[in-house]
Amino acid sequence: MLEHSPKLLQKNLFENNDSLLILRAPSLPPQPVAGQPGVVSTYLQAHDDIFVAITAAQIYAFNGHVDLGTGIQTALGQIVADELDIQPEQLRMVLGHTEASPNQGPTIASASIQISAIPLRKAAAQAKQLLLQHQAEKWQTEAHLLHVKNGLINGPNGLQISYHDAVKGTQLRAYLDLDTQTKPRELLTIVGTSTPRVDIPKKAVGQFTYVHDVEVPGMWHARVVRPPYAGRDSGDFIGRSLESIDASSIQHISPDVLIVQEGDFVAVVAQREEHAIQAARELKVQWRTIPPLPSLHDLGAAIKAHPHTPRLLKDNTDEHTAPHPAGSITLQNEYVWPFQLHASIGPSCAVAHYTPQRSRLWSGTQNPHMLRTQLSELFELEEGSIEIIRHEASGCYGRNCADDVCADALLISKLTNRPIRVQLSREQEHAWEPKGAAQLMLNTASVSPEGELLHYDFATHYPSNDSPLLAALLIGKLAANPRTLQMGDRTAVPPYQYLSQRIVCNDTPPIVRASWLRGVSALPNSFAHECMIDELATAVAHDQVAFRIMHLHNDSRAQELLTAIAEKAQWVPHQQGSRGKADSDGWMHGRGVGYARYIHSRFPGFGAAWAAWILDLKVHAQSGKIIIKHIVVGQDTGQMVNPAGVRHQLHGNVIQSLSRSLYESVQFNAQGSTTLEWGAYPILKFTDLPPIDIILMDRQNEDPLGAGESGSLPCAPAIANALFDATNIRFYEAPFTPQRVSQRLQSSLTNSRGANTQ
């Protein structure tokens, strides 16, 4: 399958004599915010970016973000269609293509609707206003006397003309005016409706083109052969460990099989895919002995011992020096979050065709423009000579191997002078994807006997970076030195009103190859915040929900959300679960609450949606097995462009975060990752899903907020707090596997018996 080139589409749009274009105003190249994912680029393209185009044949809208299966293509189309007064099916959305869509940074932080849709909405409104003014002049009337329905401009005396006919014979060009007035919310008719996803019909019948399905003429297949230091990207040995390759070990497969090698980068190439797979499996490669990875058996201790740089985020302790009231309670806890996989069901894949003048990639990347810059640096090419055509892959929600495999494919294409398709094996995807970072959170909190929050001292360690392209490390183009990315501060400040706070982020280079995963550092930070607030409420005998609401007094939307889910869940104040007493079948029952708001981007950042969970579970006293019985999850997303899409996002968050909280953890030995297949990395089964009730707050008159990540944050603490309600034991380390839960239960029982005999 070879698609049209949107690069030609852009050129045609600018040269088209029958078109209206709304362009992004000329500016310097976009630069990443300090401490956020991104790369500095000096590239200025020859033409201006286009947000909206109306031609005699088609209406287009362009956005730099990509659809990861979350439905933003549908939602962005709704926004544009509503402003233009057309039906969504009259619009063609183009997302994430480097030669067609504006560079709006990587698709992260649930920012596509909340931030990146704003210029698109304004551009659509501006296009309509310009075209109405243009047509009013032709009809010799006033623009305010015209109105549009389904792309038809209607005027006085029965005059009517379509958008497409109105642009014939003219070139209308305008730079985006961010002061353009958009529709009042009460006049929106498409935004706010549950519009069917545009991608689902083809996906449902197997006709959708994923990146894995792309074929180009003359394409050969390649498979990479990775070094033995699985999942490591820091150390002098990286790029320098290859000793020898025995080419004779694969000569029997096919005469066309080629070996590609540069530094520690090794690959095999063949005309037939099965030959490449066999060659990668049978190629004999000798590697040098590598330095051992420090033990990660005690993950919290390993993170604490790893070098880090403290970064003070907030400290108002000097303003509150009075001693705590008599009878105040102080708690000190340590929380640990594991390394986890993005665990994309389909291993990463890319197709590339390298030429010095023009290189094309078909990619599942989450960051097309950022990837283009990285590839231009790696291959010493002008950015404008690299075109990335973005296709959906099999999901990632963060930095998996989708970018790495693009560099692999382009490098092999360069060295073999032909189009190349590369697909990783399951083992390679598991081993080498940048892991979702492990995290260590240390907190100390004080509360008065009456329940006043006094002091909160919080330090979070986040060992991660932006995971430079693996090929750049393996061929020695980029030194494998420790690198740190300042992303550990997301939701580092608790939402509750402690009298004084001291918040520190310990910026830490990766221990193993690690980068961002859905919820980034906010998910583990919220785990610590929410477990601590729950423990404080218990310590002063306050109801868990009421205690939270009381200390969210500066956030009425948070209070109303918690009130709504408590009502839906039929929360009974002060009602306790089993608290360590099993029923006749050996089960203990409990319920827990969790609340969070995803605060992201450069500290202090800004907020996405509000989210809260109430969860009921039972845990077996002997085996430690947890069964989730019921979940009520609520979200305040502000204006919902597509309420069905928000509901689907919440369901997806429930599934993924339950899996991460209950099962998922990457294991390592002295060489690197040992979690190489699904048997070693169990995930939640659909048969284990409980009934889920969803509450969507009606905030259609508010600004839209990011919906994609907040919903996962309350999951782990809701489970941990429900476990306490069931077992009377606090759990400070995820995931809550049967083995870990059983060990804690048995240890508690042993300690209890020991105390009773003294």
Buried (B, 14 or more C-beta within 10 A) or exposed (E): EEEEBBBEBBBEBBEBEBBBBBBBEEEEBBEBEEBBBBBEBEBEBEEBBBBBBBBBEBBBBBBBBBBBBBBBBBBBBBBBBBBBBBEBEBBEBBBBBBBBBBBBBBBBBBBBBBBBBBBBBBBBBBBBBBBBBBBBEEBEBEBEEBEBEEBBBEBEEEBEBBBBBBBEEBEBEBBBBEEBEBBEEEEBEBBBBEBEBBBEEEEEEEEBBBBBBBEBEEBBBBBBBBBBBBBBBBBEBBBBBBEEBEEEBBEEBBEEBBBBBBBBBBBBBBBBBEBBBBBBEEBEBEBEEBEEBEEBEEBBBBBBEBEBEEBEBBEEEEEEEEEBEEEBBBBEBBBBBBBBBBBBEBBBBBBBBBEEEBBBBBBBBBBBBBBBBBBBBBBEBEBBBBBBBBBBBBBBBBBBBBBBBBBBBBBBBBBBEBBBBBBBBEBBBBBBBBBBBBBBBBBBBBBBEEBBBBBBBBBBBBBBBBBBBBBBBBBBBBEBEBBBBBBBBBBBBBBBBBBBBBBBBBBBBBBBBBBBBBBBBBBBBBBBBBBBBBBBBBBBEBBBBBBBBBBBEEBEBBBBBBBBBBEBBEBEEEEEBBBBEBEEEEBBBBBBBBBBBBBBBBBEBBBBBBBBBBBBBBBBBEEBBBEBBBBBBBBBBBBBBBBBBBBBBBBBBBBBBBBBBBBBBBBBEEBBBBBBEEEEBBBBEEEBBBEBEBBBBEBBEBEBBBBBBBBBBBBBBBBBBBBBBBBBBBBBBBBBBBEBBBEBBEEBEEEEEEEEEE
